[in-house]
Amino acid sequence: MVPAVLPPGDLVHSRYGIGVRLPGPLHALNEGLAFLLEVAAIVALAWWGFTTGGNVFLNIVLGVGTPVAAMVLWGLFAAPRARFKVALPLVLSVKAVVFGAGGLAFYGVGHATVAIVFAVIVVLNTTLATLDREAHFHAAR
């Protein structure tokens, strides 16, 4: 029998392997960072779109369409309250597409260092968030 609430730092076996429950403040900080990274990816896509087209019409289409497409994809499959509940590998694939596009967008507007730092932070944050959420999922069962 699994206790209803696991102590922070406990390793648990979960749906896809091992989860690690983060202490409350670190959990909140990591979740807040995850949201800021999502916003940064959307902003980067808009920035890239508005500056990459060859004319005003294309700039507007890409500047609005690219971030909207990313938000729709995220809302359908990767958001905490996503429209469709899908397996973790698909959720992580959608996150890789959106965050990867965001990183490439930073690179595309001439900020290679920002793109690299963004990618490293995304990988660390997503890894911690996934392990933490898996532990919470297991504890809730």
DSSP file (Angstrom, degrees, kcal/mol; ACC not computed):
  #  RESIDUE AA STRUCTURE BP1 BP2  ACC     N-H-->O    O-->H-N    N-H-->O    O-->H-N    TCO  KAPPA ALPHA  PHI   PSI    X-CA   Y-CA   Z-CA
    1    1 A M              0   0    0      0, 0.0     0, 0.0     0, 0.0     0, 0.0   0.000 360.0 360.0 360.0 133.0    0.0    0.0    0.0
    2    2 A V        -     0   0    0    136,-0.1     4,-0.0   139,-0.1     0, 0.0  -0.799 360.0-115.0 -94.9 132.0    1.3    3.4   -1.0
    3    3 A P        -     0   0    0      0, 0.0     3,-0.1     0, 0.0    -1,-0.1  -0.307  22.2-119.9 -63.9 152.9    0.8    6.3    1.5
    4    4 A A  S    S+     0   0    0      1,-0.2     2,-0.5   137,-0.1    -2,-0.0   0.845 102.0  33.4 -63.1 -35.0   -1.5    9.1    0.3
    5    5 A V  S    S-     0   0    0    135,-0.0    -1,-0.2     0, 0.0   131,-0.1  -0.984  78.3-150.1-126.7 123.9    1.2   11.6    0.6
    6    6 A L        -     0   0    0     -2,-0.5     3,-0.1    -3,-0.1     6,-0.0  -0.690  27.0-108.8 -89.3 142.1    4.9   10.8    0.0
    7    7 A P    >   -     0   0    0      0, 0.0     3,-1.8     0, 0.0    14,-0.2  -0.410  47.8 -90.5 -64.0 145.7    7.6   12.6    1.9
    8    8 A P  T 3  S+     0   0    0      0, 0.0    14,-0.2     0, 0.0     3,-0.1  -0.260 112.6  27.3 -55.9 142.8    9.6   15.0   -0.3
    9    9 A G  T 3  S+     0   0    0     12,-4.2     2,-0.1     1,-0.3    13,-0.1   0.305  86.0 139.0  88.3  -9.4   12.6   13.4   -1.9
   10   10 A D    <   -     0   0    0     -3,-1.8    11,-1.5    11,-0.2     2,-0.4  -0.451  49.6-133.5 -70.8 139.9   11.2    9.9   -1.9
   11   11 A L  E     +A   20   0A   0      9,-0.2     2,-0.3    -2,-0.1     9,-0.2  -0.780  30.0 179.3 -87.9 135.4   11.8    7.7   -4.9
   12   12 A V  E     -A   19   0A   0      7,-2.2     7,-2.8    -2,-0.4     2,-0.5  -0.972  32.0-117.6-134.6 151.5    8.7    5.9   -6.2
   13   13 A H  E     +A   18   0A   0     -2,-0.3     5,-0.3     5,-0.2     2,-0.2  -0.777  45.5 173.6 -85.2 130.9    8.0    3.6   -9.1
   14   14 A S  E >   -A   17   0A   0      3,-4.1     3,-1.1    -2,-0.5   121,-0.1  -0.535  47.7 -67.5-127.5-168.9    5.5    5.2  -11.4
   15   15 A R  T 3  S+     0   0    0      1,-0.3     3,-0.1   119,-0.2    -2,-0.0   0.856 130.3  21.9 -52.4 -41.9    3.8    4.7  -14.7
   16   16 A Y  T 3  S-     0   0    0      1,-0.0     2,-0.4    72,-0.0    -1,-0.3   0.129 128.6 -66.0-119.6  19.9    7.0    5.2  -16.7
   17   17 A G  E <  S-A   14   0A   0     -3,-1.1    -3,-4.1   117,-0.1     2,-0.4  -0.988  91.2  -4.9 139.4-129.9    9.8    4.5  -14.3
   18   18 A I  E     -A   13   0A   0     -2,-0.4     2,-0.3    -5,-0.3    -5,-0.2  -0.869  52.7-164.5-110.9 137.5   10.9    6.3  -11.2
   19   19 A G  E     -A   12   0A   0     -7,-2.8    -7,-2.2    -2,-0.4     2,-0.5  -0.874   7.1-151.5-115.1 152.7    9.5    9.6   -9.9
   20   20 A V  E     -A   11   0A   0     -2,-0.3     2,-0.6   111,-0.3   115,-0.2  -0.987  14.1-138.5-125.2 121.7   11.1   11.9   -7.4
   21   21 A R        -     0   0    0    -11,-1.5   -12,-4.2    -2,-0.5   -11,-0.2  -0.699  20.2-143.0 -83.1 119.9    8.8   14.1   -5.3
   22   22 A L        -     0   0    0     -2,-0.6     5,-0.0   -14,-0.2   -12,-0.0  -0.512  26.4 -97.7 -78.8 147.7   10.2   17.6   -4.9
   23   23 A P     >  -     0   0    0      0, 0.0     4,-2.9     0, 0.0     3,-0.3  -0.303  45.3 -99.8 -59.6 152.1    9.9   19.5   -1.7
   24   24 A G  H  > S+     0   0    0      1,-0.2     4,-2.5     2,-0.2     5,-0.2   0.844 119.5  43.6 -44.8 -55.3    7.0   22.0   -1.7
   25   25 A P  H  > S+     0   0    0      0, 0.0     4,-2.4     0, 0.0    -1,-0.2   0.895 116.8  47.2 -63.7 -38.3    8.9   25.2   -2.4
   26   26 A L  H  > S+     0   0    0     -3,-0.3     4,-2.6     2,-0.2    -2,-0.2   0.876 110.9  52.7 -69.4 -36.6   11.1   23.6   -5.1
   27   27 A H  H  X S+     0   0    0     -4,-2.9     4,-2.4     2,-0.2     5,-0.2   0.944 111.9  45.3 -60.2 -48.6    8.0   22.0   -6.6
   28   28 A A  H  X S+     0   0    0     -4,-2.5     4,-2.4    -5,-0.2    -2,-0.2   0.902 113.5  49.7 -63.5 -42.0    6.3   25.5   -6.8
   29   29 A L  H  X S+     0   0    0     -4,-2.4     4,-2.4    -5,-0.2    -1,-0.2   0.915 112.2  47.5 -63.3 -43.6    9.5   27.1   -8.2
   30   30 A N  H  X S+     0   0    0     -4,-2.6     4,-2.2     2,-0.2    -2,-0.2   0.888 112.1  49.3 -67.1 -39.3    9.9   24.4  -10.9
   31   31 A E  H  X S+     0   0    0     -4,-2.4     4,-1.9     2,-0.2    -1,-0.2   0.899 111.8  49.5 -66.1 -40.0    6.2   24.7  -11.9
   32   32 A G  H  X S+     0   0    0     -4,-2.4     4,-2.2     1,-0.2    -2,-0.2   0.908 110.7  49.8 -63.4 -42.0    6.5   28.5  -12.1
   33   33 A L  H  X S+     0   0    0     -4,-2.4     4,-2.4     1,-0.2    -2,-0.2   0.889 106.6  56.2 -63.4 -38.9    9.7   28.1  -14.2
   34   34 A A  H  X S+     0   0    0     -4,-2.2     4,-2.0     1,-0.2    -1,-0.2   0.921 108.4  47.6 -58.8 -44.1    7.9   25.7  -16.5
   35   35 A F  H  X S+     0   0    0     -4,-1.9     4,-2.4     1,-0.2    -1,-0.2   0.921 111.0  50.4 -63.7 -44.1    5.2   28.3  -17.2
   36   36 A L  H  X S+     0   0    0     -4,-2.2     4,-2.5     1,-0.2    -1,-0.2   0.871 109.3  51.9 -63.4 -36.2    7.7   31.0  -17.8
   37   37 A L  H  X S+     0   0    0     -4,-2.4     4,-2.2     2,-0.2    -1,-0.2   0.886 108.2  51.4 -66.5 -38.5    9.5   28.7  -20.3
   38   38 A E  H  X S+     0   0    0     -4,-2.0     4,-2.0     2,-0.2    -2,-0.2   0.932 111.9  46.6 -62.1 -45.3    6.2   28.1  -22.1
   39   39 A V  H  X S+     0   0    0     -4,-2.4     4,-2.7     1,-0.2    -2,-0.2   0.911 110.6  53.2 -62.9 -42.4    5.6   31.8  -22.4
   40   40 A A  H  X S+     0   0    0     -4,-2.5     4,-2.6     1,-0.2    -1,-0.2   0.891 107.7  51.0 -61.3 -39.9    9.2   32.4  -23.5
   41   41 A A  H  X S+     0   0    0     -4,-2.2     4,-2.2     2,-0.2    -1,-0.2   0.918 111.8  47.0 -63.3 -42.8    8.8   29.8  -26.3
   42   42 A I  H  X S+     0   0    0     -4,-2.0     4,-2.2     2,-0.2    -2,-0.2   0.917 113.2  48.3 -65.4 -43.5    5.6   31.5  -27.5
   43   43 A V  H  X S+     0   0    0     -4,-2.7     4,-2.9     1,-0.2    -2,-0.2   0.913 111.0  51.2 -62.7 -43.0    7.2   35.0  -27.4
   44   44 A A  H  X S+     0   0    0     -4,-2.6     4,-2.8     1,-0.2    -1,-0.2   0.904 109.6  50.1 -61.8 -41.4   10.2   33.7  -29.3
   45   45 A L  H  X S+     0   0    0     -4,-2.2     4,-2.5     2,-0.2    -1,-0.2   0.906 112.8  46.3 -64.1 -41.3    8.0   32.1  -32.0
   46   46 A A  H  X S+     0   0    0     -4,-2.2     4,-2.7     2,-0.2    -2,-0.2   0.931 112.7  50.1 -65.2 -45.0    6.1   35.4  -32.4
   47   47 A W  H  X S+     0   0    0     -4,-2.9     4,-1.1     1,-0.2    -2,-0.2   0.936 113.3  46.0 -58.3 -48.7    9.3   37.4  -32.5
   48   48 A W  H >X S+     0   0    0     -4,-2.8     4,-1.4     1,-0.2     3,-0.7   0.933 113.3  50.1 -59.6 -46.8   10.7   35.1  -35.1
   49   49 A G  H 3X S+     0   0    0     -4,-2.5     4,-0.8    13,-0.3    14,-0.7   0.893 109.5  49.3 -61.7 -41.9    7.5   35.2  -37.1
   50   50 A F  H 3< S+     0   0    0     -4,-2.7    -1,-0.2    12,-0.3    -2,-0.2   0.687 120.3  36.9 -72.8 -16.9    7.2   39.0  -37.1
   51   51 A T  H << S+     0   0    0     -4,-1.1    -1,-0.2    -3,-0.7    -2,-0.2   0.515 107.9  61.3-111.7  -6.4   10.8   39.4  -38.3
   52   52 A T  H  < S+     0   0    0     -4,-1.4    -3,-0.1    -3,-0.3    -2,-0.1   0.742  77.0  95.6 -97.8 -23.8   11.4   36.6  -40.7
   53   53 A G  S  < S-     0   0    0     -4,-0.8     6,-0.0    -5,-0.2     3,-0.0  -0.211  72.5-129.3 -69.4 159.2    8.9   37.1  -43.5
   54   54 A G  S    S+     0   0    0      1,-0.0     2,-0.3     2,-0.0    -1,-0.1   0.615  88.2  21.2 -83.4 -12.8    9.8   38.9  -46.7
   55   55 A N  S  > S-     0   0    0      1,-0.1     4,-2.5     0, 0.0     5,-0.2  -0.929  87.7 -97.1-148.3 171.8    6.8   41.3  -46.5
   56   56 A V  H  > S+     0   0    0     -2,-0.3     4,-2.3     1,-0.2     5,-0.2   0.898 119.3  52.5 -60.7 -43.5    4.4   42.8  -44.0
   57   57 A F  H  > S+     0   0    0      1,-0.2     4,-2.5     2,-0.2    -1,-0.2   0.939 112.3  44.5 -59.8 -48.2    1.6   40.2  -44.8
   58   58 A L  H  > S+     0   0    0      1,-0.2     4,-2.9     2,-0.2     5,-0.3   0.884 110.5  55.6 -65.4 -38.1    3.9   37.2  -44.3
   59   59 A N  H  X S+     0   0    0     -4,-2.5     4,-2.8     2,-0.2    -1,-0.2   0.918 110.9  44.8 -58.5 -43.5    5.3   38.8  -41.1
   60   60 A I  H  X S+     0   0    0     -4,-2.3     4,-2.0     2,-0.2     5,-0.5   0.926 113.2  49.8 -68.1 -44.7    1.8   39.1  -39.7
   61   61 A V  H  X S+     0   0    0     -4,-2.5     4,-2.8    -5,-0.2     5,-0.3   0.942 119.4  37.2 -59.9 -48.1    0.8   35.6  -40.7
   62   62 A L  H  X S+     0   0    0     -4,-2.9     4,-1.7   -13,-0.3   -13,-0.3   0.891 114.9  55.0 -71.7 -39.2    4.0   34.0  -39.2
   63   63 A G  H  < S+     0   0    0     -4,-2.8   -13,-0.2   -14,-0.7    -1,-0.2   0.805 123.8  25.5 -65.8 -29.7    4.0   36.3  -36.2
   64   64 A V  H  X S+     0   0    0     -4,-2.0     4,-1.8    -5,-0.2    -2,-0.2   0.832 123.1  50.4 -97.2 -45.1    0.5   35.4  -35.2
   65   65 A G  H  X S+     0   0    0     -4,-2.8     4,-2.6    -5,-0.5    -3,-0.2   0.873 105.1  54.1 -67.0 -40.7    0.1   31.9  -36.8
   66   66 A T  H  X S+     0   0    0     -4,-1.7     4,-2.0    -5,-0.3    -1,-0.2   0.953 113.3  40.1 -64.2 -50.9    3.2   30.3  -35.4
   67   67 A P  H  > S+     0   0    0      0, 0.0     4,-2.6     0, 0.0    -1,-0.2   0.885 115.1  53.3 -66.2 -34.5    2.6   31.0  -31.7
   68   68 A V  H  X S+     0   0    0     -4,-1.8     4,-2.5     2,-0.2    -2,-0.2   0.927 108.5  49.7 -64.1 -42.9   -1.1   30.3  -32.1
   69   69 A A  H  X S+     0   0    0     -4,-2.6     4,-2.4     1,-0.2    -1,-0.2   0.909 111.8  48.7 -60.6 -41.8   -0.3   26.9  -33.6
   70   70 A A  H  X S+     0   0    0     -4,-2.0     4,-2.5     2,-0.2    -2,-0.2   0.906 111.6  49.4 -64.7 -41.6    2.1   26.1  -30.8
   71   71 A M  H  X S+     0   0    0     -4,-2.6     4,-2.8     2,-0.2    -2,-0.2   0.893 111.4  48.8 -65.8 -39.3   -0.5   27.2  -28.2
   72   72 A V  H  X S+     0   0    0     -4,-2.5     4,-2.2     2,-0.2    -2,-0.2   0.942 112.5  47.8 -65.0 -46.7   -3.2   25.0  -29.7
   73   73 A L  H  X>S+     0   0    0     -4,-2.4     4,-1.9     1,-0.2     5,-0.5   0.920 114.6  46.9 -58.3 -45.1   -0.9   22.0  -29.9
   74   74 A W  I  X>S+     0   0    0     -4,-2.5     5,-2.3     1,-0.2     4,-1.9   0.927 112.2  49.5 -63.3 -46.6    0.1   22.6  -26.2
   75   75 A G  I  <5S+     0   0    0     -4,-2.8     8,-1.9     1,-0.2    -1,-0.2   0.826 112.7  47.6 -64.8 -32.4   -3.5   23.1  -25.1
   76   76 A L  I  <5S+     0   0    0     -4,-2.2     8,-2.5     6,-0.2    -1,-0.2   0.868 134.3   3.0 -75.8 -36.6   -4.6   19.9  -26.8
   77   77 A F  I  <5S+     0   0    0     -4,-1.9     9,-0.4    -5,-0.2    -3,-0.2   0.705 128.6  38.2-126.4 -26.8   -1.9   17.6  -25.6
   78   78 A A  I  <<S+     0   0    0     -4,-1.9    -3,-0.2    -5,-0.5    -4,-0.1   0.642  80.8 101.7-112.9 -16.3    0.7   19.0  -23.2
   79   79 A A  S > <S-     0   0    0     -5,-2.3     3,-1.7     1,-0.1    -4,-0.0  -0.303  81.8-112.5 -68.5 154.0   -1.1   21.4  -20.8
   80   80 A P  T 3  S+     0   0    0      0, 0.0    -1,-0.1     0, 0.0    -5,-0.0   0.858 122.2  34.3 -55.0 -34.7   -1.9   20.1  -17.3
   81   81 A R  T 3  S+     0   0    0      4,-0.0    -2,-0.1     0, 0.0    -3,-0.1  -0.347  92.6 172.9-113.3  50.6   -5.6   20.2  -18.2
   82   82 A A    <   -     0   0    0     -3,-1.7    -6,-0.2    -5,-0.1    -5,-0.1  -0.167  42.4-122.0 -60.6 151.0   -5.1   19.3  -21.8
   83   83 A R  S    S+     0   0    0     -8,-1.9     2,-0.5     1,-0.2    -7,-0.2   0.883 102.1  40.2 -60.7 -39.9   -8.1   18.6  -24.0
   84   84 A F  S    S-     0   0    0     -8,-2.5     2,-0.8    -9,-0.2    -1,-0.2  -0.954  78.6-142.0-115.8 127.5   -6.9   15.1  -24.7
   85   85 A K        +     0   0    0     -2,-0.5     2,-0.3    -4,-0.1    -8,-0.1  -0.787  35.9 170.6 -86.7 111.6   -5.2   12.9  -22.1
   86   86 A V        -     0   0    0     -2,-0.8     5,-0.1    -9,-0.4    -4,-0.1  -0.737  38.6 -77.0-120.7 167.7   -2.4   11.1  -23.9
   87   87 A A    >>  -     0   0    0     -2,-0.3     4,-1.9     1,-0.1     3,-0.9  -0.240  45.8-109.1 -63.9 152.0    0.5    8.9  -22.9
   88   88 A L  H 3> S+     0   0    0      1,-0.3     4,-2.9     2,-0.2     5,-0.3   0.849 115.4  60.1 -53.0 -41.7    3.6   10.6  -21.4
   89   89 A P  H 3> S+     0   0    0      0, 0.0     4,-1.7     0, 0.0    -1,-0.3   0.887 107.7  45.9 -58.2 -36.4    5.7    9.9  -24.5
   90   90 A L  H <> S+     0   0    0     -3,-0.9     4,-2.5     2,-0.2    -2,-0.2   0.897 111.4  51.9 -71.9 -39.4    3.3   11.9  -26.7
   91   91 A V  H  X S+     0   0    0     -4,-1.9     4,-2.3     1,-0.2    -1,-0.2   0.943 111.9  46.5 -59.0 -47.3    3.2   14.8  -24.1
   92   92 A L  H  X S+     0   0    0     -4,-2.9     4,-2.3     1,-0.2    -1,-0.2   0.842 109.9  54.5 -66.1 -32.5    7.0   14.9  -24.0
   93   93 A S  H  X S+     0   0    0     -4,-1.7     4,-2.2    -5,-0.3    -1,-0.2   0.918 108.7  47.7 -65.7 -43.3    7.0   14.8  -27.8
   94   94 A V  H  X S+     0   0    0     -4,-2.5     4,-2.6     2,-0.2     5,-0.2   0.918 112.0  50.1 -63.4 -42.8    4.7   17.8  -28.1
   95   95 A K  H  X S+     0   0    0     -4,-2.3     4,-3.1     1,-0.2     5,-0.4   0.909 109.2  52.1 -61.4 -41.2    6.8   19.7  -25.5
   96   96 A A  H  X S+     0   0    0     -4,-2.3     4,-2.2     1,-0.2     5,-0.2   0.900 110.9  47.8 -61.9 -40.5   10.0   18.9  -27.5
   97   97 A V  H  X S+     0   0    0     -4,-2.2     4,-2.4     2,-0.2    -2,-0.2   0.951 117.1  40.7 -65.3 -49.4    8.3   20.3  -30.7
   98   98 A V  H  X S+     0   0    0     -4,-2.6     4,-2.2     2,-0.2    -2,-0.2   0.946 121.2  41.1 -67.7 -48.6    7.1   23.5  -29.0
   99   99 A F  H  X S+     0   0    0     -4,-3.1     4,-2.7    -5,-0.2    -1,-0.2   0.888 115.3  52.2 -68.2 -37.2   10.3   24.1  -26.9
  100  100 A G  H  X S+     0   0    0     -4,-2.2     4,-2.6    -5,-0.4    -2,-0.2   0.920 110.3  48.1 -62.5 -43.1   12.5   23.1  -29.8
  101  101 A A  H  X S+     0   0    0     -4,-2.4     4,-2.2    -5,-0.2    -2,-0.2   0.890 111.0  52.0 -63.5 -38.9   10.7   25.5  -32.1
  102  102 A G  H  X S+     0   0    0     -4,-2.2     4,-2.2     2,-0.2    -2,-0.2   0.923 110.6  47.2 -62.9 -44.1   11.1   28.2  -29.4
  103  103 A G  H  X S+     0   0    0     -4,-2.7     4,-2.1     1,-0.2    -2,-0.2   0.916 112.8  48.7 -62.7 -43.7   14.8   27.6  -29.2
  104  104 A L  H  X S+     0   0    0     -4,-2.6     4,-2.8     1,-0.2    -1,-0.2   0.847 108.4  55.5 -64.5 -33.3   15.2   27.6  -32.9
  105  105 A A  H  X S+     0   0    0     -4,-2.2     4,-1.5     2,-0.2    -2,-0.2   0.918 106.2  49.8 -65.9 -43.0   13.2   30.8  -33.0
  106  106 A F  H  <>S+     0   0    0     -4,-2.2     5,-2.3     1,-0.2     3,-0.4   0.933 114.0  46.3 -58.6 -44.3   15.7   32.5  -30.6
  107  107 A Y  H ><5S+     0   0    0     -4,-2.1     3,-1.8     1,-0.2    -2,-0.2   0.908 108.5  56.7 -62.5 -42.1   18.5   31.3  -32.8
  108  108 A G  H 3<5S+     0   0    0     -4,-2.8    -1,-0.2     1,-0.3    -2,-0.2   0.752 103.7  52.3 -64.7 -26.0   16.7   32.5  -35.9
  109  109 A V  T 3<5S-     0   0    0     -4,-1.5    -1,-0.3    -3,-0.4    -2,-0.2   0.296 129.1 -94.4 -94.1  11.0   16.4   36.1  -34.6
  110  110 A G  T < 5S+     0   0    0     -3,-1.8     2,-0.4    -5,-0.1    -3,-0.2   0.682  91.1 117.9  94.0  18.7   20.2   36.1  -33.9
  111  111 A H     >< +     0   0    0     -5,-2.3     4,-2.2    -6,-0.2     5,-0.1  -0.607  22.8 157.9-119.5  71.8   20.4   35.1  -30.3
  112  112 A A  H  > S+     0   0    0     -2,-0.4     4,-2.2     1,-0.2     5,-0.2   0.884  75.4  51.3 -62.9 -41.0   22.3   31.8  -30.3
  113  113 A T  H  > S+     0   0    0      1,-0.2     4,-2.6     2,-0.2     5,-0.2   0.918 110.3  48.9 -64.8 -42.5   23.5   32.1  -26.7
  114  114 A V  H  > S+     0   0    0      1,-0.2     4,-2.9     2,-0.2    -1,-0.2   0.904 109.8  53.4 -61.7 -40.7   19.9   32.7  -25.5
  115  115 A A  H  X S+     0   0    0     -4,-2.2     4,-2.3     2,-0.2    -2,-0.2   0.908 111.1  45.2 -61.1 -42.9   18.8   29.6  -27.6
  116  116 A I  H  X S+     0   0    0     -4,-2.2     4,-2.4     2,-0.2    -2,-0.2   0.935 114.9  46.5 -68.1 -46.6   21.4   27.4  -26.0
  117  117 A V  H  X S+     0   0    0     -4,-2.6     4,-2.5     1,-0.2     5,-0.2   0.919 112.8  51.3 -61.5 -43.1   20.7   28.6  -22.4
  118  118 A F  H  X S+     0   0    0     -4,-2.9     4,-2.6    -5,-0.2    -2,-0.2   0.932 110.3  48.9 -57.9 -47.8   16.9   28.2  -23.1
  119  119 A A  H  X S+     0   0    0     -4,-2.3     4,-2.3     2,-0.2    -2,-0.2   0.903 111.6  48.4 -62.3 -42.8   17.4   24.7  -24.3
  120  120 A V  H  X S+     0   0    0     -4,-2.4     4,-2.3     2,-0.2    -1,-0.2   0.931 113.6  46.5 -64.2 -45.5   19.5   23.7  -21.3
  121  121 A I  H  X S+     0   0    0     -4,-2.5     4,-2.9     1,-0.2     5,-0.3   0.899 111.4  52.7 -64.4 -40.0   17.0   25.1  -18.9
  122  122 A V  H  X S+     0   0    0     -4,-2.6     4,-2.9    -5,-0.2     5,-0.3   0.928 109.8  48.1 -61.0 -45.7   14.1   23.5  -20.7
  123  123 A V  H  X S+     0   0    0     -4,-2.3     4,-2.1     2,-0.2    -2,-0.2   0.936 115.5  43.8 -62.5 -46.6   15.7   20.1  -20.5
  124  124 A L  H  X S+     0   0    0     -4,-2.3     4,-2.4     2,-0.2     5,-0.2   0.939 117.2  45.6 -63.9 -47.1   16.5   20.4  -16.8
  125  125 A N  H  X S+     0   0    0     -4,-2.9     4,-2.9     1,-0.2     5,-0.2   0.921 113.9  47.9 -63.4 -45.3   13.1   21.8  -15.9
  126  126 A T  H  X S+     0   0    0     -4,-2.9     4,-2.4    -5,-0.3    -1,-0.2   0.882 111.7  50.8 -66.2 -37.9   11.2   19.3  -18.0
  127  127 A T  H  X S+     0   0    0     -4,-2.1     4,-2.3    -5,-0.3     5,-0.2   0.957 114.6  42.7 -62.8 -50.5   13.1   16.4  -16.5
  128  128 A L  H  X S+     0   0    0     -4,-2.4     4,-2.6     1,-0.2     5,-0.2   0.922 115.3  49.7 -61.9 -44.2   12.5   17.5  -13.0
  129  129 A A  H  X S+     0   0    0     -4,-2.9     4,-3.0    -5,-0.2     5,-0.2   0.900 111.0  49.4 -63.3 -40.8    8.9   18.4  -13.6
  130  130 A T  H  X S+     0   0    0     -4,-2.4     4,-2.2    -5,-0.2    -1,-0.2   0.931 113.1  45.6 -65.6 -45.5    8.3   15.0  -15.2
  131  131 A L  H  X S+     0   0    0     -4,-2.3     4,-1.8    -5,-0.2  -111,-0.3   0.914 116.2  47.0 -62.4 -42.5    9.8   13.0  -12.4
  132  132 A D  H  X S+     0   0    0     -4,-2.6     4,-2.3    -5,-0.2    -2,-0.2   0.922 112.5  48.0 -66.1 -45.5    8.0   15.2   -9.8
  133  133 A R  H  X S+     0   0    0     -4,-3.0     4,-2.7     1,-0.2    -1,-0.2   0.871 109.5  53.8 -65.5 -36.0    4.6   14.8  -11.6
  134  134 A E  H  X S+     0   0    0     -4,-2.2     4,-2.4    -5,-0.2    -1,-0.2   0.905 109.0  49.0 -63.8 -40.6    5.1   11.1  -11.9
  135  135 A A  H  X S+     0   0    0     -4,-1.8     4,-2.3  -115,-0.2    -2,-0.2   0.908 112.5  47.8 -65.0 -41.1    5.7   10.9   -8.1
  136  136 A H  H  X S+     0   0    0     -4,-2.3     4,-1.9     2,-0.2    -2,-0.2   0.893 110.8  52.0 -65.9 -39.3    2.5   13.0   -7.5
  137  137 A F  H  X S+     0   0    0     -4,-2.7     4,-0.8     1,-0.2    -2,-0.2   0.927 111.5  46.8 -60.8 -45.0    0.5   10.8   -9.9
  138  138 A H  H >< S+     0   0    0     -4,-2.4     3,-0.6     1,-0.2    -2,-0.2   0.895 111.5  50.8 -65.6 -40.1    1.7    7.7   -8.1
  139  139 A A  H 3< S+     0   0    0     -4,-2.3    -1,-0.2     1,-0.2    -2,-0.2   0.830 107.0  55.0 -67.4 -31.1    0.9    9.1   -4.7
  140  140 A A  H 3<        0   0    0     -4,-1.9    -1,-0.2     1,-0.2    -2,-0.2   0.680 360.0 360.0 -76.4 -17.0   -2.6   10.1   -5.8
  141  141 A R    <<        0   0    0     -4,-0.8    -1,-0.2    -3,-0.6    -2,-0.2   0.480 360.0 360.0 -77.3 360.0   -3.5    6.6   -6.9
